[in-house]
Amino acid sequence: MPGTTKKFTPEIDAELYEEFVAVAKQNRQSQRQVLEQALEFYLRNVVPSQHLVRPEVMDAFQQSVARNRDLLERLAK
């Protein structure tokens, strides 16, 4: 991680925040460490992979997942 820091105060979903705090506590890490790791993973892995699939294909996939969410959750069990 870089030596300098930048302070920011995002507003996020309350349930997501509670899970984030619990994970940090469970892993005995600071919230800052967990957030930095999550951001780094997202920027290094997720963002580059988003450009591997044409946007219209990804849109169709996301619509399909949203439309079939209940079925997918039942199949996962």
C-alpha positions as CSV (number, residue, x, y, z in Angstrom):
1,M,0.0,0.0,0.0
2,P,1.2,3.6,-0.7
3,G,2.6,5.5,2.2
4,T,0.3,8.5,1.9
5,T,-3.4,8.3,2.8
6,K,-6.6,10.1,1.7
7,K,-9.6,10.5,3.9
8,F,-13.1,10.0,2.5
9,T,-16.5,9.3,4.1
10,P,-18.7,7.2,1.8
11,E,-22.3,6.4,2.6
12,I,-23.1,2.7,2.2
13,D,-26.0,0.3,2.8
14,A,-26.4,-0.3,6.5
15,E,-26.5,-4.1,6.3
16,L,-23.3,-4.1,4.2
17,Y,-21.7,-1.9,6.7
18,E,-22.6,-4.2,9.6
19,E,-21.2,-7.2,7.7
20,F,-18.0,-5.2,6.9
21,V,-17.5,-4.3,10.6
22,A,-18.2,-7.9,11.7
23,V,-15.6,-9.2,9.2
24,A,-13.0,-6.8,10.4
25,K,-13.6,-7.7,14.0
26,Q,-13.7,-11.4,13.3
27,N,-10.4,-11.3,11.4
28,R,-8.8,-9.0,14.0
29,Q,-8.2,-6.4,11.4
30,S,-8.9,-2.7,11.3
31,Q,-11.8,-1.5,9.2
32,R,-9.2,0.4,7.2
33,Q,-7.3,-2.8,6.4
34,V,-10.5,-4.6,5.3
35,L,-11.6,-1.7,3.1
36,E,-8.2,-1.2,1.5
37,Q,-8.0,-5.0,0.7
38,A,-11.5,-5.0,-0.8
39,L,-10.8,-1.9,-2.9
40,E,-7.5,-3.2,-4.1
41,F,-9.1,-6.6,-5.0
42,Y,-11.9,-4.8,-6.9
43,L,-9.6,-2.5,-8.8
44,R,-7.0,-5.2,-9.7
45,N,-9.4,-8.1,-10.5
46,V,-12.9,-7.0,-11.1
47,V,-12.5,-3.8,-13.1
48,P,-10.1,-5.4,-15.7
49,S,-12.4,-8.4,-16.1
50,Q,-15.4,-6.2,-16.9
51,H,-13.8,-5.3,-20.2
52,L,-13.5,-9.0,-21.3
53,V,-17.2,-9.3,-22.1
54,R,-19.1,-7.0,-24.5
55,P,-21.4,-4.6,-22.5
56,E,-24.6,-5.9,-24.2
57,V,-23.7,-9.5,-23.3
58,M,-23.1,-8.5,-19.6
59,D,-26.4,-6.6,-19.5
60,A,-28.3,-9.6,-20.8
61,F,-26.6,-11.8,-18.3
62,Q,-27.4,-9.5,-15.4
63,Q,-31.0,-9.2,-16.5
64,S,-31.3,-12.9,-16.7
65,V,-29.8,-13.3,-13.2
66,A,-32.2,-10.7,-11.8
67,R,-35.2,-12.3,-13.5
68,N,-34.3,-15.8,-12.3
69,R,-32.9,-14.9,-8.8
70,D,-35.5,-17.1,-6.9
71,L,-34.8,-20.1,-9.1
72,L,-31.1,-19.7,-8.8
73,E,-31.2,-19.5,-5.0
74,R,-33.4,-22.6,-4.8
75,L,-31.0,-24.5,-7.1
76,A,-28.0,-23.4,-5.0
77,K,-29.6,-25.1,-2.0
